[in-house]
């Protein structure tokens, strides 16, 4: 004879609750989110961390970090925004020049140039 579980007729009481299934409770999730926001706030309030992120990793995508940070004055935010945009333009221009030089070198060596 087969049991109710084997036939697929499982009662609602047989289903594990989220806590029993190992899922975090909403309160624990909120605590982790608050801790993550606090760590992010510490990073955003560190001027050198924000500038390092912008100039070593994010370029123009990091501009919202400047404006969210409390470490910069309004005039400083404008200055660093312009600096990040100019820096991004220079990096892309240098990338373009390298790619153009590479293309010309390959085309010349293949006899197309």
ChimeraX attribute file (.defattr): number of C-alpha atoms within 10 A of each C-alpha:
attribute: neighborCount
match mode: 1-to-1
recipient: residues
	/A:1	4
	/A:2	6
	/A:3	9
	/A:4	10
	/A:5	10
	/A:6	9
	/A:7	8
	/A:8	8
	/A:9	9
	/A:10	12
	/A:11	9
	/A:12	7
	/A:13	7
	/A:14	8
	/A:15	10
	/A:16	10
	/A:17	10
	/A:18	10
	/A:19	9
	/A:20	9
	/A:21	9
	/A:22	9
	/A:23	11
	/A:24	12
	/A:25	10
	/A:26	9
	/A:27	9
	/A:28	11
	/A:29	12
	/A:30	12
	/A:31	11
	/A:32	12
	/A:33	12
	/A:34	12
	/A:35	12
	/A:36	12
	/A:37	12
	/A:38	12
	/A:39	11
	/A:40	11
	/A:41	14
	/A:42	12
	/A:43	15
	/A:44	21
	/A:45	17
	/A:46	14
	/A:47	14
	/A:48	12
	/A:49	12
	/A:50	19
	/A:51	20
	/A:52	13
	/A:53	14
	/A:54	23
	/A:55	15
	/A:56	8
	/A:57	11
	/A:58	15
	/A:59	21
	/A:60	18
	/A:61	13
	/A:62	19
	/A:63	21
	/A:64	12
	/A:65	18
	/A:66	24
	/A:67	18
	/A:68	13
	/A:69	18
	/A:70	15
	/A:71	16
	/A:72	18
	/A:73	12
	/A:74	12
	/A:75	9
	/A:76	13
	/A:77	20
	/A:78	15
	/A:79	12
	/A:80	18
	/A:81	21
	/A:82	14
	/A:83	16
	/A:84	22
	/A:85	16
	/A:86	14
	/A:87	16
	/A:88	18
	/A:89	14
	/A:90	12
	/A:91	13
	/A:92	12
	/A:93	12
	/A:94	12
	/A:95	12
	/A:96	12
	/A:97	12
	/A:98	12
	/A:99	12
	/A:100	12
	/A:101	12
	/A:102	12
	/A:103	13
	/A:104	14
	/A:105	14
	/A:106	13
	/A:107	12
	/A:108	11
	/A:109	10
	/A:110	9
	/A:111	8
	/A:112	9
	/A:113	10
